[in-house]
């Protein structure tokens, strides 16, 4: 009986397996077709992944565990990711141009901040009051790198950060969805205009996005571990906002993600995470703001909360946003809908546990909706400033869902690979062309900088349309300090009568008075102001057109016009021995009689006498050569006796004064009594150190600095000097 019993049970087991196989293949029960009593057949065991299995038989999947790794596919996936990163690096490094104005501004400001922090040097600008990020953070880091490896090393930091952002995007997408979605998300994101452009731009945008990505990665991957995550992610988010104030726009997204990703393991307790996260970030930023003071508050107001409206129509901003990130944003919306409706492409597909539909909908809304934050915000402000960069921030959050959409379009087992390839190739071509156009939106500054370098003078003033670039490239030279440069964006000019003029009136008055030594404009960046400046220059006898630079950018040809002040340019920069001392060898040494003869020979000159009978030469009632009587400010350093042979000459500008008086080889000097006065002093006893030709030039410059513009122009024309 025993062997028989075993055989019978073996037969029953075989028939049961056959029945299960038939049921699995046909979906119908075959008990009625088998001549076996049902009470003899043991109940079938449901599959482990059956949806109808009781809770005790199948444990509930945990969404905080993420995508289940496959050891065989992981190396292939990593190789694909490496290929994406190499392509991204190549796309960024192919962009070549001189420094953009923002790059130049941040790097030379960082140099000033470093010198101020380390040596107490003057900043020559209140950068904290108008920068859209803390000047002591990225600018200092960028300037340190620039000091070591120049602009290339500063840009290399941005490239490294953007590559790291792509890696973190892959990690987030893989954890939330699947391996294929992660690769598709990284491939789409890496070829967008913002990513390629920011990867080769030495500004704080890449650093801000890198810090936001770090905070997001921590929140998504480790939010199930509870409040300790906040201690790691919140400071990074706060630092991102400090680096660039516009980063605050994306902190709410990260805060909401703490609840969405923490809900499966923490339940309702996860609802406390967003306010706690926001409170920590706000507390850190408030402390930093109190430490920084009012300049930082003013900068936040002017660049973020109360930013000036440029009057750009909302439709134009929407059109620009669509051109720069529309493909990925549309795919993200489609991916959010598809993921909410059906989390997997098919039964048995490897993917991260999705959770219920409410969680999927919330996750999709948060990620996809973030892509529209920057466009909506800037449409409300009616400005497209930095829109091309801020769009990329939102695309980082939307890219995982765009990867999901691309996986769905390709289908299981790559049923429609041509669809995915076509979409990605279209995104690649679009990103490549847009980034190239944006990177060449400014002309190469090499010719402009080279031309300006010939007119550098300590104390001179330069009116340049985009002054940040020449300041950066000429930094460190005595005649190219930041406070010597003026921009065509705005001006506050105080004339000789004490009246302060701004705007176009200020530019016209400053040019007519010969306030600037060099004026350079193109009519491209500030066309209205440039037109006023051009008219004033053409009507002024004090300026002459020195050069016209024919440049080009992505929009077409650009012409830079360089005008120089004929008075201030007569004394060239350099040492006394090179610029003036060489003339001492020309002809005989100068004498006191030569001063009288040369001054009296100039046109429209009258000679008057001072209270002590001293000679004073004037043109139009304005003194230009003055024989001084003994004064207490000019004395012998040994005996203390007052000099009785001091002669004063007027000079065209403070730059000329410094060029003459500061040179140790020059016989010219000045005293504290004449601080801020456009004049130099020389003792008659030392006139012999000058040649007659040099003295003649000093007298002529003194006359030109005091004569009317009409008389000065007529004299210059008669000598062929204009």
Secondary structure, 3 states (H helix, E strand, C coil): CHHHHHHHHHHHHHHHHHHHHHHHHHCCCCHHHCCCCHHHCCCCCCCCCCCCCCCCCCCCCCHHHCCCCCHHHHHHHHHHHHHHHHHHHHHHHCCCCCCCHHHHHHHHHHHHHHHHHHHCCCCCCCHHHCCCCCCCCHHHHHHHHHHHHHHHHHHHHHHHHHHHHHHHHHHHHHHHCCHHHHHHHHHHHHCCHHHHHHCCCCCHHHHHHHHHHHHHHHHHHHHHHCCHHHHHHHHHHHHHHHHCHHHHHHHHHHHHHHHHHHHHHHHHHHHHHHHHHHHHHHHHHHHHHHHHCHHHHHHHHHHHHCCCCCCCCHHHHHHHHHHHHHHHHHHHHHHHHHHHHCCCCCCCCCCCCCCCHHHHHHHHHHHHHHCCHHHHHHHHHCCCCCHHHHHHHHHHHHHHHHHHHHHHHHCHHHCCHHHHHHHHHHHHHHHHHHHHHHHCCCCCCHHHHHHHHCCCCCCCCEEECCHHHHHHHCCCCCCCCHHHEEECCCCEEECCCCCEEEHHHHHHHHHHCCCCCEEEECCCCCHHHHHHHHHHHHHCCCEEEEEEEEEEECCEEEEEEEEEECCHHHCCCCCHHHHCHHHHHCCCECCHHHHHHHHHHCCCEEEEECCCCCEEEEECCEEEEEECCCCCCCECCCCCCECCCEEEEECCCHHHHHHHHCCCCCCCECCHHHCCCCEEEEEHHHHHHCEHHHHHHHHHHHHHHHCCHHHHHHHHHHCCCC
